[in-house]
């Protein structure tokens, strides 16, 4: 079966850095469109619009996965436990204290989209959601795990850069947010290198607030095993046009920043085994 994501770069990995782009998909299956109660164009608010263009321009030999299917179909940055019974007939009842994402309607299959509210005419069968897990969610994460394991075996350390974009947070707020799950997904030396590369742009940035990293960084960041994961959220107005639809004049600046982040992470990963040996 053809995977629903595209693979780039070399194999085995030629760099300790592996790049993930799980939310840029613009492929909307017919079954999704048939189930909508809103125009399909309204689902663009769920996309990390065109951030794949940033990744493709920034990456060279790095192994990279870019999901083609839209986030509205299934969200690769949510765990299999985040099934929402309001849209998924196979989901268990909501827990007494559901996650913030489930409460807001942004579970494994999103229930809502910004500006339009609820997006589905009814619920999907449990079998339909399980099929998406089998065909889309699990293969993506298995491929990420395989790439990171291979990179760690070759270089002594591996780093996942999970690339996302975000709406503008407002005046005087960060334009870039770095997430390492409050230190649990990556060693502090890697986070510090990302912060330094981002700070060099002069753009205001933040760490872990309001985006500490989702399921991708949580599942794949295993610092004790030499595999680190960092999420990078980029204000999409920095690289899109005025309509926030296609790439704009700021693309080259953002690409250069992401390239600098990749280079910094690779440099730190290659230095880490020597640093550990000296401790």
Secondary structure, 3 states (H helix, E strand, C coil): CCCCEEEECCCCCCCCEEEEECCCCCECCHHHHHHECCCHHHHHHHCCCCHHHHHHHHCCCCEEEEECECCCCCCCCCCCCCCCCCCECCCCCCCCCCCHHHHCCCCCCCCEECCCEECECCCECHHHHHHHHHHHHHHHHHHHHHHHHHHHHHHCCEEEEEEEEECCCCCCCCCEEEECCCCCCCCHHHHHHHHHHHHCCCCCEEECCCCCCCHHHHHHCEHHHCEEEEEEEEEHHHCECCCCCCECCCHHHHHHHHHHHHHHHHHHHHHHHHHHHHC
